[in-house]
Amino acid sequence: MAEDRSLDEFADDAAEDAESNDRPANDGTQAADGEGVDDGEQGEASEGVNNGKPVDEGSEPPLDPGETDPATSTSAWTTGGAACDRCGERVTRRWADDDDLVCPDCKTW
């Protein structure tokens, strides 16, 4: 099994991606040399674009955070180990199975 990684490791990458996406995209109204291009059809170039990002015509509006279920944990990790709720074996990682935290051997996969 691959070693677990912290979500913090990915947060920096996501922040960098967001910063690069915040830069305005060249939508055809600016030439490569920085000079403006006037082809008289600027409206068509921005069609289907919202703030430089493509618009998905079939997409649903974003959900209100109050309407979604909160995320639930699927496992628990304990430095010194903890007893499996079913067999009592001491393990560092226990998995959620129904309302119990169990060792990998007791988990219904």
C-alpha beads as a LAMMPS data file, in Angstrom:
LAMMPS data file: protein, C-alpha beads

109 atoms
108 bonds

1 atom types
1 bond types

-500.0 500.0 xlo xhi
-500.0 500.0 ylo yhi
-500.0 500.0 zlo zhi

Masses

1 110.0

Atoms # bond

1 1 1 0.000 0.000 0.000
2 1 1 1.260 3.485 -0.817
3 1 1 2.250 5.686 2.082
4 1 1 -0.412 8.113 3.284
5 1 1 0.087 11.765 2.463
6 1 1 -1.272 14.881 4.076
7 1 1 -3.741 17.051 2.187
8 1 1 -1.487 19.984 3.086
9 1 1 0.994 18.669 0.512
10 1 1 -1.586 19.277 -2.195
11 1 1 -2.841 22.635 -0.891
12 1 1 0.250 24.490 -2.133
13 1 1 -0.187 23.011 -5.627
14 1 1 -3.867 23.971 -5.675
15 1 1 -3.048 27.534 -4.604
16 1 1 -0.481 27.832 -7.400
17 1 1 -2.990 26.466 -9.934
18 1 1 -5.599 28.964 -8.748
19 1 1 -3.137 31.834 -9.116
20 1 1 -2.274 30.791 -12.661
21 1 1 -5.997 30.524 -13.494
22 1 1 -6.595 34.049 -12.169
23 1 1 -4.482 35.511 -14.948
24 1 1 -6.619 36.681 -17.873
25 1 1 -6.583 34.318 -20.816
26 1 1 -5.807 35.588 -24.298
27 1 1 -9.263 35.452 -25.872
28 1 1 -8.111 36.645 -29.277
29 1 1 -8.405 40.347 -28.504
30 1 1 -4.681 40.682 -27.811
31 1 1 -1.883 39.813 -30.218
32 1 1 1.169 37.883 -29.063
33 1 1 3.231 41.086 -29.104
34 1 1 0.813 42.797 -26.692
35 1 1 -0.854 44.964 -29.347
36 1 1 -4.645 44.915 -29.407
37 1 1 -6.399 43.122 -32.240
38 1 1 -9.549 44.680 -33.657
39 1 1 -11.246 42.232 -35.948
40 1 1 -14.691 43.659 -35.261
41 1 1 -15.911 40.364 -33.838
42 1 1 -14.821 40.631 -30.236
43 1 1 -18.285 39.551 -29.032
44 1 1 -17.911 36.158 -30.700
45 1 1 -14.505 35.571 -29.132
46 1 1 -15.937 35.941 -25.629
47 1 1 -19.052 33.852 -26.293
48 1 1 -19.221 30.880 -23.923
49 1 1 -16.659 32.440 -21.588
50 1 1 -17.255 33.813 -18.096
51 1 1 -14.329 35.805 -16.671
52 1 1 -11.899 33.977 -18.934
53 1 1 -13.231 30.530 -17.982
54 1 1 -15.314 28.337 -20.311
55 1 1 -18.997 28.081 -19.441
56 1 1 -20.580 24.637 -19.490
57 1 1 -24.060 25.205 -20.889
58 1 1 -25.460 22.005 -19.343
59 1 1 -24.008 22.530 -15.883
60 1 1 -26.138 22.879 -12.788
61 1 1 -25.834 25.983 -10.608
62 1 1 -23.546 25.471 -7.593
63 1 1 -25.165 23.959 -4.509
64 1 1 -25.674 25.913 -1.337
65 1 1 -23.177 24.526 1.229
66 1 1 -26.057 24.194 3.698
67 1 1 -27.761 21.696 1.360
68 1 1 -24.891 19.192 1.256
69 1 1 -24.051 16.435 3.718
70 1 1 -20.811 16.941 5.654
71 1 1 -17.888 14.659 4.867
72 1 1 -17.417 11.669 7.118
73 1 1 -14.198 9.971 8.129
74 1 1 -13.541 6.466 6.797
75 1 1 -10.614 5.642 9.060
76 1 1 -8.798 6.668 12.211
77 1 1 -5.081 6.593 12.928
78 1 1 -3.636 6.450 16.438
79 1 1 0.100 6.790 17.112
80 1 1 0.213 4.302 19.978
81 1 1 -2.446 2.075 18.459
82 1 1 -5.971 1.392 19.636
83 1 1 -8.083 -1.712 20.095
84 1 1 -10.292 -2.955 17.271
85 1 1 -13.948 -2.607 18.317
86 1 1 -14.651 -6.203 17.198
87 1 1 -11.638 -8.415 17.939
88 1 1 -9.654 -6.222 20.349
89 1 1 -6.398 -6.401 18.337
90 1 1 -4.253 -3.284 18.838
91 1 1 -3.605 -1.512 15.517
92 1 1 -2.509 1.980 14.489
93 1 1 -5.125 2.314 11.716
94 1 1 -8.774 1.385 12.195
95 1 1 -11.432 1.572 9.493
96 1 1 -15.051 2.665 9.887
97 1 1 -17.436 -0.265 9.443
98 1 1 -21.039 0.487 10.388
99 1 1 -20.627 2.301 13.723
100 1 1 -17.381 0.539 14.698
101 1 1 -13.693 1.320 14.163
102 1 1 -12.153 -1.992 13.159
103 1 1 -8.830 -3.483 12.075
104 1 1 -8.326 -4.410 8.391
105 1 1 -9.034 -8.092 9.177
106 1 1 -12.469 -7.283 10.654
107 1 1 -13.432 -4.705 7.999
108 1 1 -16.077 -5.857 5.532
109 1 1 -14.500 -4.890 2.244

Bonds

1 1 1 2
2 1 2 3
3 1 3 4
4 1 4 5
5 1 5 6
6 1 6 7
7 1 7 8
8 1 8 9
9 1 9 10
10 1 10 11
11 1 11 12
12 1 12 13
13 1 13 14
14 1 14 15
15 1 15 16
16 1 16 17
17 1 17 18
18 1 18 19
19 1 19 20
20 1 20 21
21 1 21 22
22 1 22 23
23 1 23 24
24 1 24 25
25 1 25 26
26 1 26 27
27 1 27 28
28 1 28 29
29 1 29 30
30 1 30 31
31 1 31 32
32 1 32 33
33 1 33 34
34 1 34 35
35 1 35 36
36 1 36 37
37 1 37 38
38 1 38 39
39 1 39 40
40 1 40 41
41 1 41 42
42 1 42 43
43 1 43 44
44 1 44 45
45 1 45 46
46 1 46 47
47 1 47 48
48 1 48 49
49 1 49 50
50 1 50 51
51 1 51 52
52 1 52 53
53 1 53 54
54 1 54 55
55 1 55 56
56 1 56 57
57 1 57 58
58 1 58 59
59 1 59 60
60 1 60 61
61 1 61 62
62 1 62 63
63 1 63 64
64 1 64 65
65 1 65 66
66 1 66 67
67 1 67 68
68 1 68 69
69 1 69 70
70 1 70 71
71 1 71 72
72 1 72 73
73 1 73 74
74 1 74 75
75 1 75 76
76 1 76 77
77 1 77 78
78 1 78 79
79 1 79 80
80 1 80 81
81 1 81 82
82 1 82 83
83 1 83 84
84 1 84 85
85 1 85 86
86 1 86 87
87 1 87 88
88 1 88 89
89 1 89 90
90 1 90 91
91 1 91 92
92 1 92 93
93 1 93 94
94 1 94 95
95 1 95 96
96 1 96 97
97 1 97 98
98 1 98 99
99 1 99 100
100 1 100 101
101 1 101 102
102 1 102 103
103 1 103 104
104 1 104 105
105 1 105 106
106 1 106 107
107 1 107 108
108 1 108 109
